[in-house]
Amino acid sequence: MWIDNETETDFLNFSGVADAVAEIIYSANGRPISIGVSGAWPR
């Protein structure tokens, strides 16, 4: 586990996803959009 401080290094490789979501939000130009987050939950 990493300490809970900001860093410039993307240890979890989420920058591609973050960039794609940011582009979707930006290109909506104020129109409503829906963004879903899904994944497996531990049992």
NUMILO-509088 format. One line per field, with one value per atom (N, C-alpha, C): residue number from 0; atom name; x, y, z. Coordinates in nm, 4 decimals. Layout:
<rs>
seq = NUM/...
atom = CA/...
east = X/...
north = Y/...
up = Z/...
</rs>
This chain:
<rs>
seq = 0/0/0/1/1/1/2/2/2/3/3/3/4/4/4/5/5/5/6/6/6/7/7/7/8/8/8/9/9/9/10/10/10/11/11/11/12/12/12/13/13/13/14/14/14/15/15/15/16/16/16/17/17/17/18/18/18/19/19/19/20/20/20/21/21/21/22/22/22/23/23/23/24/24/24/25/25/25/26/26/26/27/27/27/28/28/28/29/29/29/30/30/30/31/31/31/32/32/32/33/33/33/34/34/34/35/35/35/36/36/36/37/37/37/38/38/38/39/39/39/40/40/40/41/41/41/42/42/42
atom = N/CA/C/N/CA/C/N/CA/C/N/CA/C/N/CA/C/N/CA/C/N/CA/C/N/CA/C/N/CA/C/N/CA/C/N/CA/C/N/CA/C/N/CA/C/N/CA/C/N/CA/C/N/CA/C/N/CA/C/N/CA/C/N/CA/C/N/CA/C/N/CA/C/N/CA/C/N/CA/C/N/CA/C/N/CA/C/N/CA/C/N/CA/C/N/CA/C/N/CA/C/N/CA/C/N/CA/C/N/CA/C/N/CA/C/N/CA/C/N/CA/C/N/CA/C/N/CA/C/N/CA/C/N/CA/C/N/CA/C/N/CA/C/N/CA/C/N/CA/C
east = 0.0850/0.0000/0.0895/0.0398/0.1158/0.0623/0.1488/0.1034/0.0001/-0.0845/-0.1958/-0.1550/-0.0553/-0.0106/-0.0129/-0.0356/-0.0337/0.1050/0.1083/0.2347/0.2173/0.3230/0.3189/0.3247/0.3653/0.3784/0.2451/0.2009/0.0745/0.1025/0.1112/0.1467/0.0425/-0.0827/-0.1897/-0.2277/-0.1548/-0.1784/-0.3217/-0.3752/-0.5109/-0.5146/-0.4004/-0.3993/-0.4723/-0.4644/-0.5363/-0.6860/-0.7362/-0.8796/-0.9199/-0.8399/-0.8707/-0.8733/-0.7795/-0.7767/-0.8998/-0.9409/-1.0592/-1.1854/-1.2011/-1.3185/-1.3177/-1.2018/-1.1920/-1.2323/-1.1918/-1.2284/-1.3786/-1.4400/-1.5857/-1.6577/-1.6145/-1.6772/-1.6575/-1.5365/-1.5069/-1.5874/-1.5969/-1.6657/-1.8179/-1.8710/-2.0158/-2.0645/-1.9754/-2.0099/-2.1312/-2.1405/-2.2497/-2.3738/-2.3772/-2.4918/-2.4829/-2.5974/-2.5956/-2.5293/-2.4526/-2.3917/-2.4025/-2.3904/-2.3871/-2.2577/-2.1914/-2.0678/-2.0869/-2.0732/-2.0882/-1.9526/-1.9437/-1.8228/-1.8641/-1.8053/-1.8408/-1.7141/-1.7294/-1.6164/-1.6586/-1.5708/-1.5985/-1.5808/-1.6722/-1.6629/-1.6131/-1.5251/-1.4784/-1.5926/-1.5847/-1.6884/-1.6418
north = -0.1170/0.0000/0.1233/0.2295/0.3524/0.4514/0.5446/0.6500/0.7361/0.8031/0.8789/1.0237/1.0403/1.1728/1.1803/1.3008/1.3188/1.2893/1.2396/1.2141/1.2374/1.2680/1.2839/1.1487/1.0436/0.9101/0.8370/0.7817/0.7078/0.5601/0.5237/0.3875/0.2842/0.3244/0.2308/0.2362/0.3152/0.3269/0.3677/0.4632/0.5121/0.6348/0.6860/0.8107/0.7973/0.6824/0.6628/0.6714/0.6084/0.6126/0.7543/0.8167/0.9525/1.0492/1.0347/1.1221/1.1006/0.9752/0.9453/1.0032/0.9878/1.0415/1.1941/1.2544/1.4004/1.4494/1.3788/1.4175/1.4051/1.3000/1.2833/1.3991/1.4330/1.5430/1.6747/1.6983/1.8231/1.8350/1.7255/1.7307/1.7367/1.7145/1.7240/1.8682/1.9643/2.1067/2.1464/2.0965/2.1335/2.0475/1.9598/1.8692/1.7618/1.7084/1.6031/1.4760/1.4114/1.2827/1.1912/1.0639/0.9657/0.8876/0.8721/0.7945/0.6878/0.5631/0.4521/0.3960/0.3531/0.2872/0.1489/0.0473/-0.0888/-0.1706/-0.2762/-0.3642/-0.4759/-0.5689/-0.6816/-0.6377/-0.6796/-0.6522/-0.7778/-0.7614/-0.8811/-0.9470/-1.0758/-1.1502/-1.1846
up = 0.0000/0.0000/0.0000/-0.0618/-0.0686/0.0342/0.0717/0.1623/0.0897/0.1635/0.1066/0.0798/-0.0062/-0.0473/-0.1991/-0.2515/-0.3963/-0.4507/-0.5737/-0.6404/-0.7896/-0.8584/-1.0036/-1.0733/-1.0026/-1.0593/-1.0517/-1.1634/-1.1706/-1.1430/-1.0166/-0.9779/-1.0212/-1.0352/-1.0699/-1.2180/-1.2956/-1.4401/-1.4737/-1.4004/-1.4239/-1.5146/-1.5553/-1.6323/-1.7654/-1.8312/-1.9572/-1.9390/-1.8337/-1.8036/-1.7635/-1.6797/-1.6353/-1.7531/-1.8454/-1.9632/-2.0506/-2.0689/-2.1501/-2.0874/-1.9569/-1.8873/-1.8937/-1.8759/-1.8843/-2.0228/-2.1271/-2.2641/-2.2868/-2.2340/-2.2457/-2.1779/-2.0579/-1.9839/-2.0583/-2.1052/-2.1756/-2.3046/-2.3796/-2.5087/-2.4951/-2.3761/-2.3545/-2.3642/-2.3487/-2.3614/-2.2788/-2.1573/-2.0685/-2.0809/-2.1826/-2.1962/-2.0883/-2.0458/-1.9439/-1.9971/-1.9126/-1.9456/-1.8241/-1.8479/-1.7389/-1.7492/-1.6377/-1.6319/-1.5253/-1.5643/-1.4698/-1.4305/-1.3084/-1.2587/-1.2130/-1.2724/-1.2339/-1.2130/-1.1390/-1.1129/-1.0198/-1.0024/-0.9130/-0.7677/-0.6846/-0.5416/-0.4716/-0.3751/-0.3027/-0.2261/-0.2146/-0.1413/-0.0031
</rs>
